[in-house]
Amino acid sequence: MDVTHSAVCSRAVLRAILYANFFLFLLFVMPVTHHWVDQGFSALRSVNLEELVGRSMQVWIVGSTIIATFLFGLVFWKNRQKAQPIRSLRFDGILLFTWWVALLAVCAYGFMLGMGG
């Protein structure tokens, strides 16, 4: 397989993962969609799938973040080997960094809520 094709494919997968993560993040944070999410989980509770879906969301968030970070590092490393400008990865890097900041902010917020008593 061509190295350029592999890097482009990796970048496409990286962006798809990050876009999906931001979509899920906004789905749970936006007040407009909060009612739909609550109804969805209530429907899942009636068929005993609420815990499974909740656990799957946790696994997805952790796993996809690790995979996205690994893919970005892989693409970055391949670009450095081929002596291509790193500028082409700027958007992907900003997107990944923004996701990490949002994820850490949510974790800090959850921690502070837990410390409140």
N, C-alpha and C positions, 0 to 999 in steps of 0.2 A: 504494500500500500504506500502511496506517495505521502511524504512527510507533510507537505502543504495541505493535502486533503485531510489528513489526520488532525492537523491543528485547527482547520476550519470546522471540522466536525466537533472537535472538543469544545471550541468556542460556542458553537450552536447549542450543544448540550448544556454548557455552563450557563448561557443566557436563559435557556428554557427552564432550568432548575431555579434560577434566581427570580425570574418572572413569576413562576408558580408560587414561590415562597412569599413574594411581595403581595400577590393576589390573596393568598390565604391570610396573610397578616392583616391586610386591609379588610378582608371579610369579617374578621373577628374584632377589629378595632372600630370600624365605622359605625356610628349609631344607627344609620339607615338599615344596614344589613344585620344588626344585632338581633332584631326580632326574628328574622328568617333563620339565623343560626340556632337560636333558642328553640324555635319550632322543630327544626331538623333534629336536634338532640333529644327533644321530647318524644318525637316519633321513633327515634332509635331506642330510647329507653323502653318503649312499649314492646319492642321485639328483642329486648336484652342484647342490643348491639352497641349501647352507648360507651361502655368501657373499652370494647374492642376498637372502636373508631377513635376514641380519645387517646388510647395507647398508640395506635397507628400514627396519629398526628404527631405525637411526641417523637416517635422513632423517625418519622419522615423529616421533621425539622432538624434533628441532630444529624441523621445520616446524610441528608441532602446538603447541609452546610459543610460537612466534612468532605463530601464528594466534590462540591463546588470549589472549595479551597484547594483540594488536590488537583483538580482539572486546571485551575488557574495557574498553579505552580508548574504543572506539566507544560502548558502552553507557553508560559513565560520562559521556561528552561529551553524549550525547542526553539523559540524565537532568538534567544541569546546564542544558541549553537549555530544558527543559520545567519547570525549577525544582522538580523532584521531590526528595524527601529522598534523600540518598546512603546513608542507613541501609539502604535496600532492597538495596543492592549489597554489604553487609558480608560475607555468607557467600561470595559469589563472589570478593571480594577476598581473603578469608582463604584460600580454597581455592587461588587462583592464587599467592598469596605462599608458601603451604606447598609448592606444587609447585616453585617457583623455588628455595626453600631446599633441598629434597630433591635437586633436580637439581645445584645448585652443590656440595652436600655430596658427592654421588657423584663429581663431577668432581674435587674436591679429594682425595678418597680415592684415586681412580685415579692422580692426579698423584703423590701420596705413595708409592703402590706402585711407580710407575715410577722414582722417585728413589731407592728402596731398593737398587737394584743388580740 
